[in-house]
């Protein structure tokens, strides 16, 4: 048999630039990621490291098989969606890879969402089953009950673990193909309704080769720590697929990312590779001002999710001696496609295209602009999502043949570095996570004291974008710190935690078009002193 005909075996031709990556007709991506390390004699090496101890590549493969067996035993069928609201624990790996190996399509959902969001994803995906971490039950169970679509199975990871104990430790991989649907991740849109981003079996191989190996350079001896969660495709790559592909070790932490959490993990476990988002790096450099921490184990730092401001890059390098590689990625491309390199960094830019991806900067008619002009970034590569689930209009407007419209405004400098200059729409990235101004506005408008509201992104002292709310109160005399507290609580109880406004401006009326549409751009362009006397800053 020619190697290309061996089922589940990827053939990589490294004599070509970029590498040529080929797949056999029958290909289930769980085999090279989960079974190959054991087949290659590395079964005893640690795959996962948690506070509770290590899990070897052999134990990982056995638990993946067990989970897949349980799913098949429930009567789940090839191609059916299995939703997961699972925290960053070994169970995430067992559920995700068990589903993939069994030919199901796992759908990774954020653990930070509210019941209404889960209900939307359950109904939109037509999922057959949902697996959740017990801590998420409070938002997940009401969503499953309220959903018009009835899940056939709703299982906590505790219950799944009990069933896995009696399941076989081997499972034959479903004979899927490289271009068959493999998994989805949900990504937010400007209307606040998330979109199911559909990826096929080959996509994780492509990103792990192109970026994980080609740019980040993860090695088998690395201990990789990614502070971003696994349901976010940045964390999904950095904290799962890249280290598995390199047969390295993954350091897992369930906690919400914070400077304290990251430093504690780094000092205790001494990872060699660190993935973070700019907001976290910003908090960490600030913490280093008041207390020295031991980060000497780290040899590589990666960043994405939002632009990394140059001052954070510079201060981090001064304090730790390690440069941060900024790169832009997306859920649609699955991971980073334009990036700085360990030996080629231009701070304040996203760097240059990752080999294997083509990019272009275009005008409104999708014609390339001249170098040095601002336009929208488009990208073409083998890991681009197949479609948005059940959303032909959005698929057609974003996925343009082989090209994908990122919606990001970029400018290419004379040396070929790509610099981010914002979004082409009103969407915000806050701490690397999507934030829709419309969603925050509708939450604010649901409060009886508010007549009108507009939300825009504003840079904080570090140059990181956060939401700011411009509010017209029904009773203008009630403007003040007490009202700010009320509105912050109102936002925190109805929106994912990071979405509350960090500034409130109580103003008399909002700028609008003659037809009554709010002109957010006029708020963005307003001189900073215009609303200064009406500004209330919200503490963290
Ligand atoms: C923005 C950036 C400037 C940009 C992601 C790495 O963020 C990721 O995916 P999402 O789908 O959002 C994509 C959007 O986020 N963005 C991301 N990185 C940068 N803007 N500089 C950056 N370095 O608007 C992009 O369109 O949440 C990042 C890997 C995988 C990912 N999914």
Boltz pocket constraint, residues with backbone or C-beta under 6 A from the ligand:
constraints:
  - pocket:
      binder: B
      contacts: [[A, 187], [A, 232], [A, 233], [A, 234], [A, 235], [A, 303], [A, 304], [A, 305], [A, 306], [A, 307], [A, 308], [A, 326], [A, 327], [A, 328], [A, 329], [A, 330], [A, 331], [A, 332], [A, 334], [A, 335], [A, 336], [A, 350], [A, 406], [A, 407], [A, 408], [A, 420], [A, 423], [A, 429], [A, 432], [A, 433], [A, 434]]
      max_distance: 6.0
